[in-house]
């Protein structure tokens, strides 16, 4: 299955957050802007967002201001 360019860009940013164990509000906003810039969120983008949300909730990734 081929993923959208936006999904690839979002994936790179999410992987960086996972590697760093933290994400800022600005980076989170950038990720959300990337996945919505084409007007819809495809299943792969949604899966990436769900993974990020889960990791923030279980504190694998710290949300920093």
Secondary structure as UniProt FT lines:
FT   HELIX           5..20
FT   STRAND          22..24
FT   HELIX           25..36
FT   TURN            37..38
FT   HELIX           43..57
FT   TURN            58..59
FT   STRAND          62..64
//
